[in-house]
Amino acid sequence: MSTDDKLNMLLDSLDQEIEHKCFELRQKRSERAMERIFMVCCVLFIIVPVTLVILGLSVITFITWAAIFMAVGAVSLSPVILKSNEGGLLQ
């Protein structure tokens, strides 16, 4: 076997591991982005109602804005939740 053949065999065997590692890195990056989005939503969920109360808006308005915020969050995140197969019934 020549050196080129050995090198090609080595590269072929490592190619799958490289692809696997790249996939893991892309998933970690995606998870970090989702964590940031979640944290921003949590902060907004606290700031928006507090701001409404400070501005003197009624409790009904507070509840309405909270319901709107949760509905928008549920609608916008439902594709992400439904796409996730971890531990769910979806396949």
C-alpha positions, 0 to 999 in steps of 0.5 A: 500500500502506498502512502497516498492510499494510507492517507486517503483511508485515514481521511475517509475514516476521519471524515465521518467524525469531522461531520459529527463534530461539526453537527454537535457544534452547530447544535450547541450554537443553536441551543445557546441562541435559544437560551438567549431568546428564552432569557429575553422573553423571561425578562420581557415577561417581567418588565412589561407588566411592571411597566404597566403597573408603574404607568398606572394601568389597570389590572385588567390591562395587565392581564390582557397584555400578559395573555397577549404576550403568552399567546404570541410566545406560544404561537411563535415557539410552537414550531420549535416545540413541535419540531423537537423530538426529545422525549416526546411522542412525535417522531 
